[in-house]
Amino acid sequence: MSAPDSAKLRLKCNWRSHAAMVDIITNTAPLIWRGNDLDIQIGLFDGDAIHDDLSTVTSVIVELHQDRSATIGALWQKVSGTDFSLTACTQTNWDNGTGQHAVVPVTAVQTNVDMTGHTNYRKSFWLVVHVVLTSGKKKTYGFTMLEIEEDSAQLGLAPIGTTSGNARMNSSGMFVLKNRTTGEYRTIFLEGSGNEETLAFGPEE
């Protein structure tokens, strides 16, 4: 068997459940290495019945947060139609592992999170899945605590996220500062060359 391109998680997203999702592959709470590429396979369910018709689904949104407090924005957000595609999936294909409604790609940069406050080199993050329906209504389809473990390598990447909420590295590798007056986040970067370099600000990307 050849080595997979990315680490994989498989999540059964059941909008009726308020229990944390487990990784179907390992039947345990999701755990990945920091700074590794990741594919999240998701299936959309109503109880134990898989959605075999996605005609009423406008989009699926997957977000990772520092925690569930919502005091700062998501570390990253993935939206169907832009970052990944939705496909039909039968119960049989889900059960035998050959199908899912979506595969959400997460880059090594995006899993290279700030580990400040870790416990034994592991730290938990809030992963949540939302569905937007054609009616305009939004439903939470599941959450889990994604645990990330330090691998000591970092692959030369700068960490994203911060515990302070005032500054962080976003998933595009841009340094972001919080405007204390407006509460908005702005990217900061250098423009120009030689002795003519100046600091510039832009909207968060």
N, C-alpha and C positions, 0 to 999 in steps of 0.2 A: 504493500500500500504506500502510495506517495504521500509526502507531507502536505497538509492542507494549506491554502494560501493565507487563511485567516483563522483566528480562534472563532468558535461558534457557540452561540446560545440559542436555545429553542424555547419560546415562551407561548403558553396557551393563555390568550387574553380573553377573559370571560367577564363581561360587563356586570354580571349579577354578583360576582364575588368581591369581597373586601379583604380577602386573604392575600398575602404576598405571593406573587408568582414564583415558581421554581423553574430551574432549567430542566426541560424534559429529557435532555440528553443524559444528564447525570443524576436527575431526580434529587437535586440539592439546590440550595440557594446559589444564585449566580456568582461566580468568582472568576476573575481574569487577571492577567499580569498587566502592570502599568506599562504604557507605551507600546502596546501591541495592536495590530489591526484586528478588527472584530466584525463578524457578520451576525446580526440578530435576526433569527427566523421567527416570524410571528404568525399565529393563527387566530382568527377572530371567532369567538364563540358566544352563544346564548345558552348559558348553563353548560351542558355536555354536548349540545348540538352545534356543529360547525356552521358558519354562514356559507351556504352554497350559492348564495345570490348576493352580489355586491352592488347591485344597481342603485341602492339607496345610500351608498357610501360615497361622499364627495372626496374625502381625504382622510389619511391616517397620520397622526403626529406623534413622534417619539422624542422625549426630552430627557436630559440628564441634569439633575440639580445637586448642589452641595448637600442639601437636606430638604425636608418637606416644608420648611418654614416659609418659603417663597419671599424671603427678604431681599434676595437679589435674583437676577435673571438666570435662565438656564445656562449651563456650561456649553451645551450645544443642543440644537433642535434639528430633527430630520422630518421632512414633509414629503408624503407621497406625491408623485407627479413631478417633483423637483429633484429629490435625492434618491428615490427608489420607486419601483413600480408595484402596482397591485395586480394580483392574478387570482383566478379562480382556484379553489382547492376543495377536493372531496374529503370526506371523513376517512376513507381508505388510504388516500395518499398522505394525509396527516399522520394517521396511526402508524404507517410503515416508514415514515420519515422521508418520503420522496417528494412531498409537496408542502406548500405553505402559502399564505396570502401575500407575504412580502419577505424580502431579505433586505434588512436595513444595514448598509455599510457604515462602519465607524472607523475612522483612520487612526493610525498610531499617534498622531498629534492630538487627536481628541480624547484618547484614553490616557494621555500623559498628564494626568491631573495633579494638582497641588496636594501633597500628602501630609501637610501640616496637621498635627493632631492625631496622627495614626496610632493605632494600638497594635503592637507587635508587627509593624510594617504592613498593616492592612487598614483600609479605610472604606467605609460604606457611603454610597451615594444613592440618591433617590431617582429611580428610573420609572417614568410614567408613560402610558400609551393612551392617547385620546383618538376618538373618531368623530369627524364632522359629517353629518347626514345631509342629504339633498334638501331636507326641510329647514336647514340652517342650525339645527340643534346639535349640541356637542355633548358627547358622552365619554366618561372615563372608562376605559376597557381593562385597566389593570395597572398595578404598580409592583415594583420589587426593590429591594435594597441590593444594588449591584456592589459587590465587594471587590476592591482593586488592591492587588498586592504589589509591593515594591520589588523590582527585579534588580536594582542597583546599577542597571546599564543606562537606561534613558535614551539610548540610541542617538545621543546628541541633541535631543529635543528640549526646548524650554517648556516647563510645566504650565498648564492652563488652570485658571481658577485661583481663588484666594479666600482665606478665612475672614479677611477684613471687610470685603465688599467695596473698598475704595479703589483698588487697582487689581488688574488681572491680565493674564495673557489669554486672548480668545482663541477659538478653534482654528482661526486662519493664521495664527502666529503673530497677531498684532497686539501691541501693548495698549491696554485700555484703562483710562482714568475716569473716576466718577466726578461729575460736576456737583458740588455740594449745594449750589443754589437751585438748580433745576432737577437734580436727582438723576439726570441722564448720563449715559456712558459715552465717552468720545475716544476714538483711536488717536494715538499720538505717533508721529513719525518725522523723519528728517527729509527735507527737500533741498535741492541745489547740489553743488559739488565744490570741492576744494575749500577755500576759506569763505565761501558764500552759503554754507549750509545754514538752514534755519529750521526751527521746530514748527510743525504744522499739526492741526487737529482736523479730524473728520468724524462723520457719524460712525458708530460701531458697525463693523462688518461681520 
